[in-house]
């Protein structure tokens, strides 16, 4: 997984490539940065993520929990292809606020 973080009003994470269990350490650092930023909303842009496994879904669930603990909104932006199918198949789609 590759990612860039932007803090202009929202805390926005632009992700690219594969998002898997192997990315746990890197994503945990991003979550720490998210909770320290003082922003009201976090946006995780998934448009350029071409693959996610159950570990990636689990990390997004953890991000959701962290956001709730810190009174932040969490928005997943533009999941497509395999990522969108994984959300539908897992039944987790309804647990997230998702925008096109």
N, C-alpha and C positions, 0 to 999 in steps of 0.2 A: 504494500500500500504506500502510495505517496500522498502527501497532503500539504496544504497551505492553510494558515490560520489568518483571519482578518478580524480586527476589532474596530469596526466603525459603527457604533450604535449597537448592533448585534455582535455576538461572538459567532463567527461563521467559519466552518471547517469545509474546505474544498478537497474532496477525496478523489483519488484516481487509482485505477488498476484493480487488483484483487484485495478484498477485505476478509481476512481469515484469522483463525485462532493465533497464528504466528504473529499477528500485529498487536497482540494484547498489551505488551509493554509500551509500545509507541502510543497506542490509543489511551492508555491509562495516564500518560503524561499530558495528553491533550485534555483529558477530563479534569486533571488537576488545574491546568491553566484555565479551563472553563469556569471552574468554581471560584477561582481567585480573581476573575476579570471584573466582577461587579456589574456585569451586563444583566438585563432583564430577560433576554431571549438568546437561545442558541439555535443556529441553523446548521444542519449537516447536509451539505450538498452531495448527493449520490449520483448525479447525472453521469459522471465519468467512471463510476465503479462498474466494472463488467462482470464481477463475480463476488458473491458473498457466501460464506458457509455458516453453519450453526454457531460457530465461535464468533463470527462477525455480528450475527443477530443478537447473540448474548451480550456483546459489548454495547450494542445500541440500547438494549434493555437496561443495562447498567447506566448508560448515559441518561436515560429517561429517569431512573431512580435518583441519580445525582442532581439532575435539574429540579426534580420535585423537592428534594431535600433543601435546595437553595432557592426555592420560590422562583424558579426560572421556567419560561416556556421553552419547549423543544420542538423544533420543526424539522422534518426530513424532507429535503427538496429533491424532486425529479428522479426517483428511482425508476430505472428502465430495465427492460430485458429480463435476464436471469434474476436480478436483484428484486424486481417487482414481483416476479413469479414466486420467489422464495418467501416474500412477505405474505402473499395470498395463500400459499400452500401451508405455511406454518401457523396460520391463523393469527399472527401478530399484527397484521395490518391495522386492525381496529384499536390497537394499543397506542398508536402513534398519530400525531397530527402530520399528515403528508400533503405536500403541494406538488403540482405538476411542474 
